[in-house]
Amino acid sequence: MTDTTAKLTRAAGIATAIAGAIFVAVQIKHPAFNVQAFTDGPSWHVRSIAKLVMAALAIAGLTGIYLHQRRQLGKLGLVGYVTFVVGYVLMASVEWIAAFVLPSEAPHSPGYVNDVLRAS
């Protein structure tokens, strides 16, 4: 049983590290927040999908790390874990909209896309 626990903890750490690397990578030469960024090419779409993958890996990694440390963390650790995961779920939902809704809307309703970008 210990061998499996160690492997799961190691996998959680690796998932979290990969999520961090993706976070850094998507920030390099990030396109502007305007309608033209959605219509110029696939850059925004690729970055949004990468952010979705990053959020999923971060949630998986944080879950594994929390489960490994849950006895030491107590109730405050649970509150922190839930807060962190809720933040990543919200980020994933925003990135889902940016990856799959806004690119199809940008040519037809640029005003709507601008309003969504301003709100975010």
Secondary structure as UniProt FT lines:
FT   HELIX           2..27
FT   TURN            28..29
FT   HELIX           35..39
FT   HELIX           43..100
FT   HELIX           102..105
FT   TURN            106..108
FT   HELIX           110..119
//
